[in-house]
Amino acid sequence: MRLATFQPQLGVHCETTTLRNMIHHAGADISEAMLFGLGQGIDFQYWDAPDPGRSAPMLTGRIGPAQLSRNACVALGAELRESHSPDAESARAAAVRLLDAGHVVGVSVDIFYLDYFASRSHFAAHYIALYGLDESHAYVVDTDQQGGALTLPEESLRRARGSDEGFMPSPNLQMYVEQLPARLVDHTDAVLCEQIWKAILPTAERMTTDRGPRFGLGALRRAASEIARWSDTLACADEADETVQGVGRFWRFAGTGGANFRKLYREFLLEARQRYDDPELGSLADDFGDIQQQWDQAIEMLMAYRGADGGRRQLEDVAARLHSIADAEQSIFEGLLALATKRAGEPA
C-alpha cells in the first residue's frame, strides 16, 4: 500500500528531508532549513578512526543522529515516536501498521544495501522516509541528490534497515510524527516566530562552549591539527591519497561535512531575518555565507590531494583553512549568542 495523499518533499540532507516529509504529511509546511535550525542541528564532531593509520576519523558537521528530529519536534510541540524492532519481520510489520494508520515512517538505513546508492561503503546513520510498502517494493524519499522519491526492492530496504555495520547503526529503527498540534497546523508562522530565538540561543551557547576534543569547535581545531600530519600518520602513500580524497568526497556528497550544514544554517538565519526583519541577524547570516565558501575551498583541496605532489604542504593548507573556519565560527556564534540573549529579553 501507498499513502494516497502523500506529496514528496525534497531536500539536501537525509534526516531533515525525512523529518520534513513526516511533518508535511501530518499537516504543516515547514522548510528543511527551518527544521534544521529549530533542531539545533549544527555542530562539529570527531569520532576516532576504526583502523588508525589506514583510515581517517569520522568528522561530522552536525549533532548526533535523531537528536535533531527530537529537538525540532519539541520546538514545534509535535510528538515524535521512536521504536526499535527486534528483527526484520517485526520491523516490517511495524512499518505496515504505521502506514495503515496514515503515517510517513522515518527509518534508519545502511546505504551499502540501498540499490540506488553509488557508494560501496557502510554508513548506517542514513535516514529515508517510507511512504509505501508491498510484497516486492518499498516507496521512499531520499535526498534530492539521491533521486528524491524512489522505488526500491523490499529486500534492499529490509537489509538496509537491519544492518549493524558502519557508523552509528540503529538496526530496525522507525520513527513517526503523531498528530500535530492544531495551532501548528493553523498558525504555523506564529509558532515558528515564537521558537526561532529559543533555538538559536542554546545552539550558540553550545557552539561557544569548550566541550573538549570530540565536540564543537575544539574538535574542529583538533581535526585541523591532525590533518596537517596525515601525510606522515597514514600508512601507505596510495592508501593515503584515497583516504584523504575520500574525506573530501564524503563531506561534499554525503552531506555530513561542514559546507552543507553551514549552508542549511545560513538559510535558516536568512528565513529568520525575513520573519523578524532583523538586519543584525541578516549580517550574521551573510557571514555564514563566507564560512560556507571556506568549507567548500577546504573540501576542494582534500579532493585534489596527491601525496606525491607536495602532499604535506597541501594538508598544511587544508589545516590552515580549517583553523580559520574555526575562528570565524567562534566569532559568529558569539555574535549570535549576544543577539539571541538580547532578543530573548525584549518584550514580545
N, C-alpha and C positions, 0 to 999 in steps of 0.2 A: 504494500500500500504506500501511497504518497500523500502528503498533506496537500489538499486540493487548493487551498488559498495561499500557499507559500510563494513568496517572491524573493528570489536570491538577492542578497546584499553583498556586493563585492568589496574587498579590502586588501590591504598590503601586508598585514600581519595576522598570523593564524589565530591566536586566541581572541584578539579584538574583532576579527572577522566572524568567528564563531559566536561570540557574545552578541554582536550586532544582529546577526540573524536570529538568535533566540529572542532578543528583546523586540526587534521589529515585528516578528510574527506574533508576539504577545500583545502588540498594540502601540508601541512608541517608536517614533523615528528619530534616532539619535546618531550623530556621525561617529565614525570609527575614532577619529582624533579626540572627540569629546569623551568617549568611553575610556580611551587610553589615559587622558588627563584625570578624569574622575576616579579611575582605578589606581592612580598614583604609580603608573607603570614604569617610569624612567628610573634607571639605576645603572650601576656597573658592578658585575660580579665576576670573581676569579675562582675557578674550580681547578684543582690540581690535575695535571695530565695523568691519564691512566697508565701510560708507559713512558715515564720520564726519560728524556734523551732521544726518544723516537717519535713522540707525539707532543703536540702543543697543549697547554691547558685550555679548558673551556672558558672563553671570555664572552660574557653576555652583557647586553646593554639595557636590561630590564630587570624587574623584580621576578621572583620565582613563579613557576607555573601555577595557574589557577588563582594565585593571590590577587592578581589584577582584577579578575572577574568578581571575586568576593568583595573587594574594595568598591568597585563600581556599583555593584548591586546594593551594598549598604548605603552608599550615597543616594541612590535613586529610590530607596525604600522598597526594592524588589527582593523577593526571596529566591535565593539560588540554592537549589537542592543538588547535592553531590552524593554519589554512592559508588562502591566498587563491587563488582560481581565476582564470585569465586572462580568461575570458569567461563569458557566461551559460550556454552549453551545457555547458561543463566544470563550472561551479558546480552545475548541476542534477544532472549525473552523479555528482559527488562526494557530494551530499546523498543521492541514491538509494543509493549504496554504503553510506553510514553508516547509513541507515535499515534497509537489508537486514541489516546487521551487528548491529542491535538498539539503536542509539544514538539518543537525542534529540539533535538538531542545533541549536546556537545560531547564529543568523545576524544580521548587522548589516544594517539596512534604513533607507531614507529614508521617513519617514512620509507624505510627499506622495503616494506611489504606493500606499499601503495603502487599499483602497476603504472600509474601515470607520472610517477616521480623519476626524474633522471638520476638522482643521487643513488649510489650503491653503498651508502654508509648507514649505520644505525643511528637514528635520532628519535627517541621515544617521547619527547616532550612537545610534539606537534599536535595541534587541535584542528578538527574539522567539524562542520555542522551537518548532522544527519537528518534528512527530511523525508526519507522513504526507504523501504526495505521490502524485498520479496524473496522468493526462494533462490534466485540466482544473482540478483543485483542489489547494490546499495546506491542511494542517490544522496550526494553530499555536496557541500560547498566548501572549497578550499580558497586560498588566496587568489587574487586576480592573476598573479604570476604563474600559478599552477593550473589555471584554466577556469577558475570560478566554479560554476555549477557543473558537476561531473557525475558520470555513471561508472561504477567500478564493480568488478566481480565481488559477490558477497564473501567469497572465500578470502579475497585480498583484505577486505575490511576485518574479517574475523582474525586473521593472522596479525594484522597491524595493531588491532586493539589488544590482543593477548600478549604481545611481546614484552619481555622483561630485559631486553638488551638496550644498549645505548644510554644516552644521558637522561637521568631523572625519569625512569619509566614509571607509569601508573597503569598497570595492566587492567583492562576492562573497567576503566573509569567512565562514568557517564554523569552528565550534569544537565540541568534544565532550569528554566526560569518559571516559577509559579506565576499565577495570575498577577498582573501588575496592579499597583495601587491606582484607583480611579483618577486621582489628582495627577499622577504622572502621565496618564493617557490623555486627559482633557486639558492639562495645563503644563505641557512639557517644558516650555520656555521658562516659566516661573520656577519650576523645580530646579532646572539647570542653573539659573542665575543665583539661586539660594546656595547651591552646592559647590560652585566653582572655586571660590576663595577657600572654602573648607577643605578642598582637595589640594590646592596649591600650597597652603601653609604647612601641612605635615610633610609633603614632598620636599619642599625647600629645607625644612628642618633636618630631614633625613640626609639630604644631599650635602649639607654643610656640616654635618657631624662626622667626626672621626670614628669610623666603625671597624678600624683595623685593616689588615692587608687583604681581606677577601671581599669586602663590600664597599661600594661607594667610590669616591674619588681617590681614596687611599689605594684601593685595588687597581684603579686605572694607572696610577703612578707606579705601582709595583709592576704591572704588566709592561709599562713603557721601559722600565729599567731592565727587565728580563729580556724583552725583545731585542734590546741593543746587544745582548750577548748570545742570541740564538745561533749565530754562525759558529760559535765555539761549543755551545752546550748540546746542540742537536748532533746525533752520532755520525751520520753519513751525509756527504755533500748532496748526493742525488735525492735522498730522502728529505734532507733539509729544504731543498728547493720546493718539493711537493708540499711539505708541511707548512711552510711559510705562505706559499701561494694559496694553500687550502684555507688558511685562516682568513685571508683576504676574500676569497670566494664565499666563504661561509658568512662573513659579515655583510657582503654585498647581496648575495642571493637568498640566503636562508632567513634574513630578517632579524638575526639575533645580535648583530653588531651595533655599532654606535649610530651610524648615519640614519637608518630607517626609523629608529625610535626617536632620535633627535628631531627628525622631520615631523613625526607624528606629534611630538610635544609642542613644537613650534606652531603647527596647525591648531592645536588645542588653545594655545595662548592667543593666536590671531582670532579664533572664534570667540574666545572670552572677551577680547578687546572690542569686538563688534557688539557684543551683548551689553557691555558696560560703557562703551565709548570712552575708554581709558587710554590716553596717549602714553602714560608711563608704562603700562603693560605692553603696548604696541612696540615701544622701543626695545624692551627686553625680548619680545618675540623676534624682532629684526636681528638682534644679537645672536639668537639661536640659529638664524639662517647662516651666519658666519661660521658657527660651530659645525653645522651640518656640512658645509663646504670643506672644512678642515678634516672632518671624518672621511669624506669622500676622497680627499687627497691622500690620507694615510692608507686607505684601502687600495687605491691605485698603486701606491708604492709597494705594498705587500704582494699584490697580484703580479707585479712586474719583477719580483725578486729573482735574481740569478746569483747564486753563491759564488760562481766562478768569475763574476764580473764585479768585483768590489763589494761582495756581499756584506761585509762588516759595516762599510760606510752606508750602504743602503738601509740597513737595520738601525743604525745610529740616527739616520734622518727620520725614520719612522718614529723612533723613540722620542726624538725632539718634538715632533709634531704632536704626539700623544701627551707629552708633558705640557705643551702649550694648550692643548684642548682641556686638560685637567684644570689649569689655571683659569681659563676662560669660563668653564662651567662653574668653578668655585665662585667667581665674581658674579655671574648671572644669578645663581641660586641665592647668593647673599642679597642681591637686589630684589629677587622675588620674595625672600623671607621678610625683608624690611617692608616691602609694599603690601604683602598679604597681612602682616601684622597691623599695619596702618588701616587698611581697608576693613579688616575684621572689627576694628574698634570704632568705625564710623557708623552713624545711625543709618538704619535701612531706609 
